[in-house]
Amino acid sequence: MKYEVTDLTKVRRRPERAIYDRDLVHSILDEALVAHIGFVDDAGVPRVIPTAFSRIGEDVVIHGSTRNLLMTTLAKGGRACITVTLIDSLVAGRSGFGCSMDYRSVVIYSSAEVVPDSEKPDCLERIVQDIFPGHRIRDHRENELKATLVLRFPIREVSAKVRDAGCLDVEDDYASDRWAGRFPVSLEIGPAENCPRLGPEVVIPEIAAGLPSRKK
Ligand SMILES: Cc1cc2nc3c(=O)[nH]c(=O)nc-3n(C[C@H](O)[C@H](O)[C@H](O)COP(=O)(O)OP(=O)(O)OC[C@H]3O[C@@H](n4cnc5c(N)ncnc54)[C@H](O)[C@@H]3O)c2cc1C
């Protein structure tokens, strides 16, 4: 299935790198841990704030304090631009023009819906499980839930862009004596360092040995 291309999501430069395929968009969102969310605050100032997020079905879901500017501004329904970027390699070309990066990125335009209190615990659990699959947390406390806003952004107006080209130099540069190549980049999550305040009765769970790769 493909997302509809709109005036806003039409990639102009290098349109051959644009992808509107739902599975690809989902795979980029599912691998990433951080989104940068752009919005205009009440004073008209544009802001772009990084934050953790999860994809739940066709929504991007974020959570934060009820005093958080990003959350309180967007809870009023204004437009947001959400970007997610994965770097796959650093490309050292034979010229400055040829130096680049291979990447997979997503841009989403959307407006938030406030997740009602009744759905908050489930949403928060899904965010925890997305980042720490298999991790068991205690029940949320009433005051914790009260202090937390959860927003979901329906994914409708969206584009992905993928560069997987490695070195792309100007044709006559290939014959030069300059070296060129690409350096693969990946996110590495090591085994857990135990919290120094673990009680003596705590059994170390399997998850402590390592988290599964986010790359599917
Ligand atoms: C890690 C990384 C490094 C980059 N470095 C450079 C650089 O140094 N110089 C440079 O010119 N460009 C760079 N780009 C590409 C840049 O993101 C834009 O694609 C580029 O500015 C061209 O935009 P445009 O004028 O075609 O589209 P715009 O008119 O800026 O955008 C039109 C629409 O296209 C879509 N779109 C544009 N870019 C992306 C994207 N990356 N991912 C998903 N959707 C997108 C959005 O829906 C946007 O609203 C980089 C991208 C990434 C991810």
The ligand as a Gaussian input file, in Angstrom:
#p B3LYP/6-31G(d) Opt

LIG

0 1
 C       21.227000      12.506000       6.712000
 C       20.826000      13.388000       5.575000
 C       21.734000      14.272000       5.046000
 C       21.370000      15.132000       4.000000
 N       22.276000      16.030000       3.554000
 C       21.909000      16.903000       2.595000
 C       22.793000      17.940000       2.174000
 O       23.901000      18.080000       2.674000
 N       22.382000      18.787000       1.200000
 C       21.129000      18.674000       0.627000
 O       20.778000      19.463000      -0.261000
 N       20.276000      17.720000       1.005000
 C       20.620000      16.842000       1.975000
 N       19.739000      15.877000       2.382000
 C       18.473000      15.772000       1.667000
 C       17.432000      16.714000       2.277000
 O       16.798000      16.024000       3.345000
 C       16.317000      17.090000       1.263000
 O       15.811000      15.934000       0.662000
 C       16.864000      18.073000       0.262000
 O       17.073000      19.313000       0.919000
 C       16.014000      18.263000      -0.959000
 O       14.786000      18.749000      -0.645000
 P       13.756000      19.273000      -1.786000
 O       14.059000      20.704000      -2.109000
 O       13.641000      18.282000      -2.872000
 O       12.463000      19.122000      -1.061000
 P       11.706000      20.128000      -0.137000
 O       10.991000      21.116000      -0.981000
 O       12.648000      20.597000       0.943000
 O       10.696000      19.124000       0.472000
 C        9.481000      18.726000      -0.175000
 C        8.940000      17.545000       0.537000
 O        9.724000      16.411000       0.219000
 C        9.793000      15.563000       1.340000
 N       11.195000      15.385000       1.723000
 C       12.254000      16.196000       1.442000
 N       13.390000      15.685000       1.961000
 C       13.038000      14.545000       2.572000
 C       13.774000      13.585000       3.284000
 N       15.106000      13.670000       3.465000
 N       13.107000      12.520000       3.792000
 C       11.782000      12.375000       3.611000
 N       11.028000      13.264000       2.944000
 C       11.657000      14.330000       2.420000
 C        9.004000      16.228000       2.465000
 O        7.694000      15.694000       2.494000
 C        9.016000      17.666000       2.049000
 O        7.932000      18.381000       2.577000
 C       20.062000      15.028000       3.437000
 C       19.159000      14.131000       3.971000
 C       19.521000      13.323000       5.024000
 C       18.508000      12.379000       5.591000

